[in-house]
Amino acid sequence: MNVMTLPESVQRVAAALQAAGHPHAPVMLDDAARTAQQAADALGIAVGQIAKSIIFRRKSDDAAVLVITSGDRRVDEKKVDALVGKTGRADAEFVKARTGFTIGGVSPVAHATPPVVLIDRELFRFDEIWAAAGHPHGVFKLRPQDLAGLTGNAPVADVVQVPS
């Protein structure tokens, strides 16, 4: 696939992955993968193998907080707050301004402004995961251990609700 035909946001992710020596370039899916379930269905994998990028807004300094979590888990905001300080919801405008991506295509890499990052330890249940590549149709393959290197050695933490 010619990288120049990709949307600008996906080109940014592709460039960041290439600069980091990541072996897998973004791929474009035929259908939008705005949710973890849609992405998993399109890729033929378990929903837990989708690395969701959830953005929160830290109240003390208005920083973006990126929580990369497994697609079959829900973020526990109290656990996140305990690690990074009190957070609140980030609206679509905040997400786009801070990350350069629209909701439904937020990549864990190549943000407009570097966020505070937490990686969900639940992702390590899988050998291979997929993350958004800056667009609702764009995804890229990686291993959970790749996330630390790609995100500036972000900590791996318990940031999700206990599955019921």
Solvent accessible surface area in square Angstrom, and as a share of the most:
residue,aa,sasa,rsa
1,M,159,0.71
2,N,88,0.45
3,V,65,0.38
4,M,137,0.61
5,T,102,0.60
6,L,13,0.07
7,P,46,0.29
8,E,113,0.51
9,S,18,0.12
10,V,0,0.00
11,Q,48,0.21
12,R,70,0.25
13,V,0,0.00
14,A,12,0.10
15,A,59,0.46
16,A,33,0.25
17,L,2,0.01
18,Q,146,0.65
19,A,95,0.74
20,A,63,0.49
21,G,62,0.60
22,H,21,0.09
23,P,106,0.67
24,H,66,0.30
25,A,74,0.57
26,P,8,0.05
27,V,61,0.35
28,M,51,0.23
29,L,25,0.13
30,D,140,0.72
31,D,101,0.52
32,A,27,0.21
33,A,12,0.09
34,R,145,0.53
35,T,73,0.42
36,A,12,0.09
37,Q,97,0.43
38,Q,84,0.37
39,A,4,0.03
40,A,1,0.01
41,D,98,0.51
42,A,52,0.41
43,L,41,0.20
44,G,69,0.67
45,I,41,0.21
46,A,54,0.42
47,V,38,0.22
48,G,2,0.02
49,Q,30,0.13
50,I,12,0.06
51,A,2,0.01
52,K,51,0.22
53,S,21,0.13
54,I,52,0.26
55,I,16,0.08
56,F,2,0.01
57,R,81,0.29
58,R,45,0.16
59,K,130,0.55
60,S,102,0.66
61,D,80,0.41
62,D,55,0.29
63,A,23,0.18
64,A,6,0.05
65,V,0,0.00
66,L,0,0.00
67,V,0,0.00
68,I,0,0.00
69,T,0,0.00
70,S,0,0.00
71,G,11,0.11
72,D,58,0.30
73,R,38,0.14
74,R,165,0.60
75,V,22,0.12
76,D,32,0.16
77,E,60,0.27
78,K,170,0.72
79,K,56,0.24
80,V,0,0.00
81,D,26,0.14
82,A,89,0.69
83,L,96,0.48
84,V,21,0.12
85,G,32,0.31
86,K,128,0.54
87,T,5,0.03
88,G,15,0.14
89,R,167,0.61
90,A,17,0.13
91,D,82,0.42
92,A,63,0.49
93,E,141,0.63
94,F,10,0.04
95,V,4,0.02
96,K,99,0.42
97,A,69,0.54
98,R,65,0.24
99,T,0,0.00
100,G,16,0.16
101,F,1,0.00
102,T,65,0.38
103,I,99,0.50
104,G,19,0.18
105,G,0,0.00
106,V,9,0.05
107,S,0,0.00
108,P,5,0.03
109,V,9,0.05
110,A,24,0.19
111,H,26,0.11
112,A,66,0.51
113,T,67,0.39
114,P,118,0.74
115,P,29,0.18
116,V,44,0.25
117,V,16,0.09
118,L,6,0.03
119,I,0,0.00
120,D,0,0.00
121,R,131,0.48
122,E,34,0.15
123,L,0,0.00
124,F,85,0.35
125,R,107,0.39
126,F,45,0.19
127,D,133,0.69
128,E,64,0.29
129,I,0,0.00
130,W,34,0.12
131,A,1,0.01
132,A,21,0.16
133,A,0,0.00
134,G,3,0.03
135,H,49,0.22
136,P,15,0.09
137,H,52,0.23
138,G,1,0.01
139,V,6,0.04
140,F,0,0.00
141,K,55,0.23
142,L,1,0.01
143,R,124,0.45
144,P,1,0.01
145,Q,98,0.44
146,D,25,0.13
147,L,0,0.00
148,A,28,0.21
149,G,58,0.56
150,L,30,0.15
151,T,23,0.13
152,G,65,0.62
153,N,123,0.63
154,A,10,0.08
155,P,78,0.49
156,V,70,0.40
157,A,16,0.12
158,D,51,0.26
159,V,0,0.00
160,V,6,0.03
161,Q,80,0.35
162,V,126,0.72
163,P,79,0.49
164,S,164,1.06
